[in-house]
């Protein structure tokens, strides 16, 4: 994904944190290749100014 990079931390803007972003397809592939079964997927947009500026993906998976 082309948005990897350094992002300012909301509570301390002078600090930058490197974030490595993945697409849902990439994460699904990594989990399935590692022997996990995806049980649940949740998505949400960032909360107003309190989070990094990209959508969130929450996946629950079980090791087979």
N, C-alpha and C positions, 0 to 999 in steps of 0.2 A: 504494500500500500504506500502511496506517495506522500502521506502526511506524517510519517515518522519525523521526530525531531525534538527540539527543546521547547518547552512551554513554561511560561511564568506560573509560579505557584500563587493561587488566589490570595492566600493570607500573608504572603511575603513575596511581592512582585519582583524583587531584585534577585530572587532565587529561581533558577530554571531547572526543570527536571526533564530528562530524556524519556520520551514515551515511544514505545514500539507498538504501532497499531496493526491489527489484523482484521481481515474481513471475516464475516461469519462463515463463509465457505472454507477459508483457511483453517479456522479453529475447529470446525467440524471434521475436516480431513485429518488434522493432527490427533484429535481425540479418537476418532475411529481407527486410525492406524496404530494407536497405542493400546487398542483393545477396550475402549470405552463405548458404552451405549448411551446415547443422548436421551435423557428422560424429559427435560423441560427446557424451553428457551423463552427468555423475556427480553424485551428491548424497551429502551426509553431514551428520550432526548435529554440533553444536559439541563440541569436546573439553573435558573436565572443567575448567571454570573458566579455561581458558587462551585462550579466544576469545570474541568477542562472542556473545551468547545467541540466535542464530538459525541455522537450517540453512544449509549452504553449497551452492552450485550452481556446478559447473565445466563450461563448455561449450567444446568445440573446434569451430571453424567455419572454413570456407575461403571466400575471396572468389571469386565466380564471374566 
